[in-house]
């Protein structure tokens, strides 16, 4: 097997996780460069990845000017920069591992797919949930035909309040106007992708959606509350008090404190307290400039008549992704957090059913025992393993996600937003045609 040479574009948490694969399997992969506009992140990449001065670049233009040879660039930039950065790389012939969502614009999605084909580039999209033992095992059972074809899929995603507040209320994904993505595309294109992948013997035909923001609104702020938590009379008693969430609990520090401009281990409590007095992370959750919904439901009809629904709710007390698939001769029911699911098979002779517990809680690989590579339930590790094999032309898992496979899942998100905003069902072929798909 050829050792794959990797360049990192945007050294945030996602790319740092993917890069770890090269240190676990140095015989398979090597990090040969890093690109980041942020000097602090670039310095961190240099140190953590063991790069020389000549292997770090402060812009994509600087990188391209050097004609660096590599097998793939991992594009982990923010959503709104995926298209422009990917275009520059594809036009120079680089293969990509591209973070999801690919783009918030349907025309850009189709253009990237065309550019990849035109330039002979491989583009793998980071739909990491496909690669988890949980979903890949579900996929294998469905593909085997053991319980027949899918009739109906019910998917639920509950976004834990610590994650939801830090990413979508106070965080950098809180504004569709700013980053281009609504909640559904930013958080749930994993789930719409799973819909299409699990049911890929048919294509989605029609989408309808409803979504609202009822809770994180100014009118729900406590009486006499201030704009920032530091001088609020409800400080210490409000469940969203920034000083409890960010100082005491420190739920997602690499989100919260990035704006301070120091390495995490150098940031003092005094720095944090002062930062919360003026940054959105210290602002009342009911008074930020968040413009996303905090709950949404999506209904999809496939061309073969099968149905799928997805409900996402932000701000729940516990995170969870639940799956209930009803097939012709059985069902699959489970939570990915449990890493187990029930396979329910109909006994057509005795007119009953048999339940079998599929327990995937035991690590499938020695590396999974290391929490540093177990992100997204093992998906972050397995996508890198597949990427190495894919670029070597070897057999990969059933999960491998090239950009062609990502189109339908993204189209569902785009169409759902159009449906939500126009209060009508959207036919995907017509929607794609408007964007120049056909």
N, C-alpha and C positions, 0 to 999 in steps of 0.2 A: 504494500500500500504506500502510495506517495504521501509525503508529509505536506499538508495543506498550509500555505502561507496566508495569514489573515491580517487585514488592516481594519482598525476600529475607527468609525466616524461617529463622534459624539460619545464621550466616555462618561455616561451616567450609570445608574444602577443596573439597567438592563444589559448594557454591553459589558460591564464589569462581570456580571454573572456568566455571560457567554464566554468571555475570555478565560475563565477558570478552567474550561475544558482543556485548553492547551497546556496547562500546568499539571493537570491530572494525567493527560495522555500526550507527553511531549514527543512521543514517536509518531503521533498522528497529526498534530497541529502546532503551529508556531505563530506568535504575534510578531509581525515585522514592522508595524507602524501604527500611529494613532494621530487622529485629527480632531481638534476641538478649538473653538473660538475663545473659550474660557481659559485663561492662563492657569488658574488654580486646578481645573480638571486636567489640563494637559500635563501639568507638573505631577499630579497624582498618577496619571496614566504612565508617565515615564518611569516613576518609581515602582509602581505596582507591577508593571509589565516588563520591567527590566530593559527598557529601550534606551538607545543612545540618542544624543542630540540630533543626529541626522535622521532619526526615525520618527520624530515628532513634528507636527505641522499645525500652524495656527489658522490655516484656512484650506478649503478644498482646492483652491487655485494653486496654492503653494505645493500641495501634494501632487497635483496633476502636472505641474511644471517639472517635477523631478522624475517623471516617468517610472515610478516605483512599480516593480513587478510583484504581483501577488495573485493568489487564486480566487480570493473573494474579499469584498469589503462588507463589513457589518454596519449597516446604516441605522444607528440608534438616535438620530436627531429627533427634535420635537415634531409632532404630527405635521404642522404647517410647513416644515422644511423638507419633508420626504420627497416631494415631487422635484423641486428644483435641484436638490443635491443628487438625486437618483438619475435625472436626465444627464447631468454632467458626467457621471460615472459610466452610465450605459453607453453614451456616445463615445467614450474612450475604451469601450470593450470590457469593462470590469463586471464580473459576476457579483450578485448582491444577495446578502441575507438582510431582508428589509423588515424593520419593526412594523407592527400593525398599529393603527390602520394604515393602509398603503397611502391613501390620500382622502381628503374630504370632498373631492370633486370628481364626479363620474367621468368627465372628459379626460382628466389627468390620469385616472386609473386605466382607461382604455389606451391612452397614448403611451403609458409606460409599458403596457403589455406589447404594444406594437413595436416600440423601440427595442425591447428585449429580443423580440423575434428578428427584427431587422439587423441588429448588431450581433446576433448569435450568442447572446448572454443568458445565463441562467439566473433567474430571480426566485429565491425561496422566501416566502412570507412567514413571519414569526407567529403563526397560529399554534402556539406551544401546547395548548390543551389537547390537540390531536395526538401528541406524542406521549401523553401520560399513560401509565398502565391502565388506568380506569377507562378512559375513552377508547383507547386502542383495543382493549379487550371487548368492549361493547361493539365496536366496529367489526371485529372478526366474527363475532356471533351472528350479527346481522348479515354480513357478506356470505356466511356459510349457508344461508337459507334454512337454518335449523328451525326457526320460528316464522318463516315466511317473510313476506314483504311488509314494510312499514305502512301502517294505517294512520297512526296519529302520534305526534311527539309533543310532550309538554315539558318545557324547560323553564326553570326559575333561577334567577340570580338575586340573592340578597347581599347587598353591599354593606358591610359592617360600618357603623357610624364613624369610627376612628379613621378608616380608609376614606369613606365618602367625604367627610369634612376636610381632611387634609389634601385630597386630590381634586374634589369637584365643588366644594363650597368656598374654602379658603385657598385651595391649591391652584396649580398652573393650568388645570383643565377645566376651570370653573366657568369659562366664557366661550360660547360658540362664536361670538363676534370676534374674539381675540385669536383663538387657535383653530377655528374653522370646523370643529367637530362638536356635534351634540353629544349628549350622554350615551346614546345608543351606539354610535360609531366609536367613540373613545373607549367605552367600557365593555360593550357587548358584541363587537364584531367577532370575538371568539365564539360567542354563542350562535350567531347567525351562520358563521362558518361551519360550526358543528351540525346545524340543521341540514345544510347542503351536503356535507361530507358523509354523514351517516345515511342520508337518503339520496345518494347520488345516482340511483337508477332512474331518477326523474329530476326535472328542473323546476325551480320555483316559478309560478305563473302570476300570482296575484297577491298583493300585500295590503293590509289595513292596519292602522295603529292609532292608539290614543295615549296621551301623556300629559301630565300636569305638574306644576310645582305648587303644592299647597302648604308645605311646612316651612321651608327656608325662605320666608317672606317677612318684610318689615312689620306687617301688622301682627305677627306672632312673637315679636320681640317682647321680653318682659317689660312691665311698666317701669318708666324712669330709667331704662337702660341707656347706656352711652354708646357711641360708635365703636370705641375700643374697650377691651376688657380691663385694661390696667386701672382705669378710674371708674369702673362700673359698680354701682351699689350691690349688684348681684354676683360680684366676684366671689368665688368660693362656694357658691350654692348652685349656680347654673351648671348644667351637665356639659355645656359646651365652653365653659370658661377656658380661655386659651392658656392660662397659667397652670391649670390642672392638666389639660390635654398635652401641651407642648413641653412644659417644664417637668411636671411631676411624672406623667406617664411617658412622654417623649415617644409617641406612637411611631412616627415615621421620620426620624431625624434628617435623613438625606433629602427629604422634601422640604421640611420646615426651615432648616437653617442654611440652605444653599445661598440665600440672599445676603448672608453676612459676609461672605467672601473669604472665609478662613477654612482650613482643614477642620473636620469635626472635632478631632481630639485637641484642637487649640482654642476652641470656642468656650468662653467662660460663661458662668451663669449671669454675670453682669451684662455681658454682650447680649445674651438671649433676652433678658428682661428689657433692655433698651430697645432691641429690635422689635419686640412685640408691641411697643408703644406706637409704632408708625407703619408696620408692615401688615398686609392683609391677614397674615397668620395670627395676628393679635386682634383682629377685628371681630365684632359681633357677627355670628354666623347668619343672623337674620338681616344684616345690613351690608353685606358684601355686594359686589357687582355681578354676582352669579346670575347667569341668564339661562341655565339649563333646567330641564324638568328634574324632579326628584323621584319620579316613578313613571314607568311606561310599559304598555303591553303591545305586542305585535302578533298578528295572525297571518299565516302564510298558507296559501293553497298551492299545491304542486300540480304539474301537468297531468299526473296519473290519478289525481283526486285525493291523494293523501294530504293531511293537514299538519300544521305545526304551530305552536304558540310559545311565545317567550314573554315572561314578565320579569322586569327588573325593578327593584325597590332600593332606594338609597337611604342610608341612615338606620339600618336594622341593628338590633342588639348583638346579633351573631351573623358572621358571614356564612354563605352556603350556596352551592350550586346543586340543584335537584334535577333529576332526569326521570321521566316516565315515558317509555316508548311502548306503544301497543302495536303489535304485529298481527298477522293473520292467525298464527297458531301459538301465540305466547306474548309475554311482556318482559320488559327489563325496567327495574325500579331501583334507584339508589342515589346517594349523595357522594360527590367526589371527595368531600372532606373525610368521610369514613373509609374511603378506598375499598369499598365493598358494594356489591349490588346483588339483587335477587333476580335470577333467571327463572321466570315462571312459564312452564310449558303445559299446553293443553294435552290432556289424555283423552283422545277422541273416542277411544273404545269404552272407557269407564265413565265418560262425561264428567271429568274432574280436572284438576290440574296438580302439577308437582312443582314445588319451589326448591331451587338450588341456590345456596349462598356462594357467590364467587368472591373470595376474600383475597384482595391484592395488597393487604396491609404489610406483608412481609416484603422488604426491599427486593426488587427484581434484579438488581445489580449491586455489587459491593460498593460502588461509588455513591449509591443513593443513601447510604448510611451517613454520609457526610452532609450535614445540613447546608453547607455552602454551595452545593450543586443541586439541591433538591427543590429549587424554586419552581413555582407553578406545579407542585405535586410531582416533580421529576421531569416535567416537560422541558425545562431549560437545559437539562443535561442531554436528554434524548434527541432534541432537535439538533444539537451540535454533533452528536454521534452520527445522526443521519446525514447531516450536511457534509461531513468528511467523506462518507461513503458515496453520496450522490456526486460530489465533485470528482471522485475517483472512478466514476462509472460503474460502481458496484451495486448490488441489490440493496435497496433501502426498505424501510418499514412501510406499512400501508398508509402511514401518516404524511409522507413527504408532500409538502405544500408548495408547488410552484405558482407563479402569479396567475396562470390560467385558472387554477383551481380556486383562487380567491375572489374571482369576479362576482359570482352569484351571491356569496355571503355579504360582500360590500354593497351590491345592488339592493339587497333586502334592506340594509340600513338606510341607504339613500331614499329608497321608495317609501319606507316607513316614516321618515321625516316629512316627506312630501305629503303623505296621507294624513299624518298628524296635523300638519299646518293647513291643509285644504279641506279636511274632513271628508275625504272620499277614498275609495279603494284605488290602487295603482297597479296597472298591468305592466309587468317587467319588460316584455318585449317592446312595448310602445315607449316605455321610459328609456330603455337602452337605445332605441332607434333615434330618439330625440338628441341623444348625446353622440350620435354618429357611429353607433355600434354596428348597425346594418345598413 
